[in-house]
């Protein structure tokens, strides 16, 4: 097996992995709005303890959702870029291996 064929095989395995990762990240991205239900805990905590505890609960929930959104969004873009790069590499290697 030539070096190009081995590289193509490795890149194709990477592409398969990245496609799966992109699918998982898209599913996670779609689930983010469901986390806003956690904000309903703030009034309950506020009634059970005090207003400060309720406000801190709300702040914590919003911080969690913001961090989750940011991290998932960055990883989605990274994975999409890496997938595009891997596909370009495979195309380049295939063109190169076809040349005499």
Secondary structure, DSSP 8 states (H G I E B T S, - for coil): --HHHHHHHHHHHHHHHHHHHHHHHHHHHHHGGGGGGGGHHHHHHHHHS-HHHHHHHHHHHHHHHHHHHHHHHHHHHHHHHHHHHHHHHHHHHHHHHH--
